[in-house]
Amino acid sequence: MAAVVMAASRLLRDSGSWGRSRLRFGPPAHRRFSSGGAYPNIPLSSPLPGVPKPIFATVDGQEKFETKVTTLDNGLRVASQNKFGQFCTVGILINSGSRYEAKYLSGIAHFLEKLAFSSTARFDSKDEILLTLEKHGGICDCQTSRDTTMYAVSADSKGLDTVVGLLADVVLQPRLTDEEVEMTRMAVQFELEDLNMRPDPEPLLTEMIHEAAYRENTVGLHRFCPAENIAKMSREVLHSYLRNYYTPDRMVLAGVGVEHEQLVGCAHKYLLGVQPAWGSVEAVDVDRSVAQYTGGIVKHHWMYNATSYHHSYEDTGLLCIHASADPRQVREMVEIITKEFILMGGTVDEVELERAKTQLMSMLMMNLESRPVIFEDVGRQVLATRSRKLPHELCTLIRNVKPEDVKRVASKMLRGKPAVAALGDLTDLPTYEHIQTALSSKDGRLPRMYRLFR
């Protein structure tokens, strides 16, 4: 950039050579549609003469993109949100995940995620599924969390019937062949090895903080398949789980960029009265346990980075502060974290609160510009609450948060036991009892430690 500016300056100063250069290389080029040259005296704040007046889209009071929800006779919910554009995102979300594996072999949800979009009753292989989606410009994905499994496809809206039929087959009619299960064993084994070698500790820390907060129950169960269970996975084991948790009343067919009645019609065609591959359509033994927060501490090796975040579930949630430091400053780092938690239960600065509200609303609206994000928001809300709050409703709730609300919630949270996860050189990490004492104090300070010998 500096070289360009300097060259331009020289040309402007050497006016004699500029005149000769123009004759040598011909007349200077003009931008035919340059507003500066065509309308030199009109400011940017005024409309240009002769240009048609723009017509903007309007909303008549009620938001036109309201989420519509229909419940079929078998209990399956169909939720949709219209959105302009050629493409749509459609998927099936299921109340299924690692939190429901207490009575099963741990790691089933992890295996099902890797087996998604493999051969089915109608499709002989994953390649055939991908070729079918390719005809409609489609891509597919499956993701599992602790409490939700999501099968999703983005494709041309004209292929909606094909997409819903394919999703129904993938979810309800998977073949789960021996070859596919064996390939999945290898994929899971590789992922576990990669997880332990990855420099980013966040996945491991997330596992550890859940394990510490909810010891051996619901969302505290392992999300990743333990290495010792990989060889034990089989078609029969997977079917025993699917029989209880892949039932219509635990499913939502969600779509963004589609007409609601058309999506309901596809649901009737492909998801009503269908006999799944595992035989039964009614759950026999469903775990309805409510998450029990226990608190606790888990230690491990290596970490870096610093941030704050939260995990939200249907019946519980975690607010976390994640920090890293030189091993010699671990104690000071922990004390800063405990002080921050205590400050949340004290006087809340209104300027900071307004800034936080603005930031949260900005992030919310920015994320909801993406069709796949809208799809996931629609599906998760309807799966958990049977309805969906629209963005303007969420913004109203955010604006209505007052300092006393933050103080009330933070004070209630601090009355419980903390959950602590730690990685790296933990020689100077304060004891769990000291951290708990700091969070129970007025200023968040750790108890002083005195050493006779250094």
LINPE-V985328 format. One record per residue. RES is the residue in one letter. BURIAL is b if it has 16 or more other C-alpha atoms within 10 Angstrom, else e. Layout:
[[RES,BURIAL] [RES,BURIAL]]
This chain:
[[M,e] [A,e] [A,e] [V,e] [V,e] [M,e] [A,e] [A,e] [S,e] [R,e] [L,e] [L,e] [R,e] [D,e] [S,e] [G,e] [S,e] [W,e] [G,e] [R,e] [S,e] [R,e] [L,e] [R,e] [F,e] [G,e] [P,e] [P,e] [A,e] [H,e] [R,e] [R,e] [F,e] [S,e] [S,e] [G,e] [G,e] [A,e] [Y,e] [P,e] [N,e] [I,e] [P,e] [L,e] [S,e] [S,e] [P,e] [L,e] [P,e] [G,e] [V,e] [P,e] [K,e] [P,e] [I,e] [F,e] [A,e] [T,e] [V,e] [D,e] [G,e] [Q,e] [E,e] [K,e] [F,e] [E,e] [T,b] [K,b] [V,b] [T,b] [T,e] [L,b] [D,e] [N,e] [G,e] [L,b] [R,b] [V,b] [A,b] [S,b] [Q,b] [N,b] [K,b] [F,e] [G,e] [Q,e] [F,b] [C,b] [T,b] [V,b] [G,b] [I,b] [L,b] [I,b] [N,b] [S,b] [G,b] [S,b] [R,b] [Y,b] [E,b] [A,e] [K,e] [Y,e] [L,b] [S,b] [G,b] [I,b] [A,b] [H,b] [F,b] [L,b] [E,b] [K,b] [L,b] [A,b] [F,b] [S,b] [S,b] [T,b] [A,e] [R,e] [F,b] [D,e] [S,e] [K,e] [D,e] [E,e] [I,b] [L,b] [L,e] [T,b] [L,b] [E,e] [K,e] [H,b] [G,e] [G,b] [I,e] [C,b] [D,e] [C,b] [Q,b] [T,b] [S,b] [R,b] [D,b] [T,b] [T,b] [M,b] [Y,b] [A,b] [V,b] [S,b] [A,b] [D,b] [S,b] [K,e] [G,b] [L,b] [D,b] [T,e] [V,b] [V,b] [G,b] [L,b] [L,b] [A,b] [D,b] [V,b] [V,b] [L,b] [Q,b] [P,b] [R,b] [L,b] [T,e] [D,e] [E,e] [E,b] [V,b] [E,e] [M,e] [T,b] [R,b] [M,e] [A,e] [V,b] [Q,b] [F,e] [E,e] [L,e] [E,e] [D,e] [L,b] [N,e] [M,e] [R,e] [P,e] [D,e] [P,b] [E,e] [P,e] [L,b] [L,b] [T,e] [E,b] [M,b] [I,b] [H,b] [E,b] [A,b] [A,b] [Y,b] [R,b] [E,b] [N,b] [T,b] [V,b] [G,b] [L,b] [H,b] [R,b] [F,b] [C,b] [P,e] [A,e] [E,e] [N,e] [I,b] [A,e] [K,e] [M,b] [S,b] [R,e] [E,e] [V,e] [L,b] [H,b] [S,e] [Y,b] [L,b] [R,b] [N,b] [Y,b] [Y,b] [T,b] [P,b] [D,b] [R,b] [M,b] [V,b] [L,b] [A,b] [G,b] [V,b] [G,b] [V,b] [E,b] [H,b] [E,e] [Q,e] [L,b] [V,b] [G,e] [C,b] [A,b] [H,e] [K,e] [Y,b] [L,b] [L,b] [G,e] [V,b] [Q,e] [P,b] [A,b] [W,b] [G,e] [S,e] [V,b] [E,e] [A,b] [V,e] [D,e] [V,e] [D,e] [R,e] [S,e] [V,e] [A,b] [Q,b] [Y,b] [T,b] [G,b] [G,b] [I,b] [V,b] [K,b] [H,e] [H,e] [W,e] [M,b] [Y,e] [N,e] [A,e] [T,e] [S,e] [Y,e] [H,e] [H,e] [S,e] [Y,e] [E,e] [D,e] [T,e] [G,e] [L,b] [L,e] [C,b] [I,e] [H,b] [A,b] [S,b] [A,b] [D,e] [P,e] [R,e] [Q,e] [V,b] [R,b] [E,e] [M,b] [V,b] [E,b] [I,b] [I,b] [T,b] [K,b] [E,e] [F,b] [I,b] [L,b] [M,b] [G,b] [G,b] [T,e] [V,b] [D,e] [E,e] [V,e] [E,e] [L,b] [E,b] [R,e] [A,e] [K,b] [T,e] [Q,e] [L,e] [M,b] [S,e] [M,e] [L,e] [M,e] [M,e] [N,e] [L,e] [E,e] [S,e] [R,b] [P,b] [V,e] [I,b] [F,b] [E,b] [D,b] [V,b] [G,b] [R,b] [Q,b] [V,b] [L,b] [A,b] [T,e] [R,b] [S,b] [R,b] [K,e] [L,e] [P,e] [H,e] [E,e] [L,e] [C,b] [T,e] [L,e] [I,b] [R,e] [N,e] [V,e] [K,e] [P,b] [E,e] [D,e] [V,b] [K,b] [R,e] [V,e] [A,b] [S,b] [K,e] [M,e] [L,b] [R,e] [G,e] [K,b] [P,b] [A,b] [V,b] [A,b] [A,b] [L,b] [G,e] [D,b] [L,b] [T,e] [D,e] [L,b] [P,b] [T,e] [Y,e] [E,e] [H,e] [I,b] [Q,b] [T,e] [A,b] [L,b] [S,b] [S,e] [K,e] [D,b] [G,b] [R,b] [L,b] [P,e] [R,e] [M,e] [Y,e] [R,e] [L,e] [F,e] [R,e]]
